[in-house]
Amino acid sequence: MMQEVANWGNYPVTNSNIFSPTNVEELRTIVLEKKHLIARGNGRCYGDSSLAKNIVSTLGLTKVIHFDKENGTLACESGILLKAILELIVPFGYFLPVTPGTKLITLGGAFSSNIHGKNHHVDGCFSNFVTSIKLLDEFGEIHDLMPTDELFKKTAGGMGKTGIIVSIEFQLKKIETSYIKLRTIQAKNYAEVIQLMESNKNSTYSVAWIDCLASNKNMGRSVLLLGEHATLDDLPTAISDPLEVHKKAKFSLFFYFPTFILNNLFVRIFNFLYYHKSIQSTSKIVHYDSYFFPLDIVNNWNRIYGKKGFLEYQMVFPKNHAEIGIKRALELLTNYNSASFLSVIKAFGDKSPTDYLNYPIEGITLGLDLKISKRVWSLLDELDVLVAEYGGKTYLAKDARINKINFEKQYPKDFKSSIFQSHQMQRIRQIHQNVLLVLGANSDIAKAYVLKFLSKSTNSYVVMASRNQVEIEDFIQVNELQGKAHFQFFDAEKLESHNVLVSSLEEFKPTEIMYAAGFCPTNDACFNSIEITHKMVHVNYLGPISILNALVEDDNPFLKRIIGITSIAGVRGRKSNFMYGSTKSGFISYLFGLSQQLKERGVVVQSIAPGSVKTKMTAHLKLPFFASSPEEVANIIYSQRKKFQVYPSFIWSCIALLVRFAPRVIVSKLQ
């Protein structure tokens, strides 16, 4: 049974099959049975990097394999949380070599994202401290990998593309206490905080909170937080347990905040208070939990952004372009009047790998939390352009929307994956943001809608599927759609070929699907020829069910709308066309059921009953004076995007009501 799943940003939301192995043999069985899947830990990445139709949860793989207390090495299964590791190692005087902003991620997730901490400028990424990993591949084989192995390098920061990490062995950091010597320094603006990070680059830990709403001379005012592990001599006498571990979260959010609460005024007030509560420079002793994991004090803090969720956008600019890159990013936020509630800025060093999908490069990184809104998408598009202009990168573990072009600029050494594919990796392969797949593209209504779709949708593309290659390619040429559309063979009657069509859409996953094929023989033709009846049933009923089922079952997270061109003839059987009407009636019933099934996925399914339309299929019929043109129907299809049953005009809505509810004696006389 599929479950609704989202990662920490609560965007996007997907419906997935979740498998929860508790040992390697169960894990191997799942991998060998599934076509596409991705590993997922505790879901603390922000976007869709661990979402897929089939998800393998590693939370059942939590064994500690060995803990060498003398040499400070630890080996664990990949599903164990950093929280549990800290509870194990801190009492023995050890700490994590690199840690992110939460202790609630898994060990496998830490390596797959190759986490960077507040000490990257000194120590580099987590992979620098990993001595070996065990990786399960698509054939169920386990690889023992060392840092010198190419597969190890691909897996570090590889976002799960190489396989499922079974276990990891890594080196720990020796500490005397579980406390941090914290030094806080105010910075007047972004330039000053960058200078302060450079002048304090010998500090083991360094991170700054930054005010992204301040402007003019105060643009990017910050509070720099420098940290060192406290020694026993540093501790005040009031601390009785020098190796005390963290405590449980003190608070929990049991509901989503209304979206209006986290507005610019609220963020401005918070930023003002946070900045001014810090005096110019101060030092104190704090527990590691409040320094490294301040947000962990509140369970489900992500709910403050509301049900729509939020986007985390983390970018890094190379050192030689860092100051101008940060300045222009802050200016964009000001121009869009966009408030980032939780924003941090850090320095990256040169001690970590930069190939394959590794994120850090020597420079300055800025992380933003942005509430989902209409204008946020344009802002992020402009930030993408800015990052590319200065040779920067965005962090894949926090990404939910980067496109193929920007991804390839930032990560030119990407590698192909086999069965291990997240929705993020599928998205990155897509060239176009809006893709229309038209099945039966040679119909006049279909062609009219293609032109409407391409004229109204941004970054759009159309796959025109039909048996008639010459006519479709002529249509593309005449309308100058080269580079905007292409022909794909499709025959509604050849059910065995439908999966081939679905497989051909790997880089053109449709956001919209239109089934426009149709065959309208007379009753007499059907009575006189079983071949004609067979064709009618296949084109109008069996064909659409076959291809739409295959497309729905495909792992496509981008699908938002399915349009079926039906007929008023399918509303109620009439003697003039009950043969044709019966197939359309079955198609309408199928679409209605499909609309209920796909509602949880956020996919809208519609039946478009155009009535009489002046097309080549109806050329042999005598049409009423109020028959629609294909262009009129296309306009209605584009504008009416929510209702299940759609008619092209008020007249046709009335006719449909008459056909459905009129007494039998009246319906029997209708032509």
C-alpha angles and dihedrals in degrees: 000000000000120000132203108250135182133166126232096294090056086228129131106024118203139178112238145169106241120205119192113195119186098195141024095262092055089047092051092050092053093048093050092050101048129076097205130012145142134212118244129188123184095331095245095135106100108227136027102302092114098034124103141137088268117037125187109206112211094194090105091060101078107130122137104225098189140339116202101200093183099053097027101238126138132191121193141160114266099251097063115113122238085235090064092045091054091050088054102043107032095071087057093052101261135120137188112277091222128011133180126219094283134045090207098088126098126252090241091051090051090058097039089054092034090223122222121206139194087285100057092113087061107027108018125216132339092260089067088071100041113105099184144348136198113223128191112212131202091273093056093253121138119225122202102213132192128196091262093058116100091223089055089054092049092048094051102089089353095130093231096300096126098053141282118314109229100183142350134208118200145164120258130216118245116232136175096209140012091238133099129218100226124199117187123200127182118224121199095215146346094281093054094049091051089051091047092052090051094048090048096043091125091066109106094224127032132168134147133208108221132201106226095185098057113103144193113014090354095053108140096005107181149185113226116210114200120187142189129177107261119236125220090261090056095058122097116237091248090074106086099177111048092186099045114153126223123283129232120278111281099211140032133199110221096180141039117257116240107261094240094064097071094059132142094268092054092048092047091053092047092048092049093051095044094049096046096044087069114078118218094276131351141163132208144150116258135171117259090244095064093043101045102025109028094149094053088078087080120055113220094008088158088078091076087082093061132240094303089064130211142266123239111209116187119179134176127205122201114256095254091054099032100105097046091041093053091044093053092045090054090047090054091052089051093048091052091042087228120161120214105198097195114031128165135181125200141170122244123207133206099255102099136072116272100188130097110007100336112134112201122088125170106281142062126317126203123195123199133189109206126183115233109262138143094261097046092078094059090046092053092047088057091047088053090056091048093050091049092047092060098038095253134141141226121226112252094204088066099034126112104162117024111138133226096261096052093041093055091049092052099038108031093162096061116144134212120260129209119211095338103093129148125197086254092060091046090051092050090056092056114098096193132049096213119037125179119199112198116195110199091020095173092075116106093235090052093051092049091051092048090058092045093049094049093047094051107032123078121230089004137163137180131215106202108203117193145123091245105080096166095052093045093048090048089052091051092049097045092050093042094239097146107140090018100067142013139191122254123183115247130165115183091202095055099073093173090064096056096088088054090058091050091051091053091062097070092122095030104054103173123239088189131029125195122190104200103154115120142164120199113186123167122258090250092054090053093048091050098044129040088190091061091046090049091051092048093051092048097046097042102034122002094041097054092044091051098048097038091050090052092048093047091050091050114101095254116147092177100065111117107157141029119192122194119192102218132159143243083237086074094058094077133350116260128183093240096064111358093136093059091035093056092060092047090048090055091048091051091051090050092050092049092052091045090053090058093046094050097042091094089056092053093245116144115215119195139185111212111197103186098183115210111357128181099242137133089259091060097038091109093054131084104239129201120252091252094058112137129238120237089248092055090051091047091053091053092047091052096047101039102066105150114042117087098220115044129182125190096236145003090260092058092047088056092047090051090052090049092050092048101045108021117111116270093249091060096043091051089062095049117110 
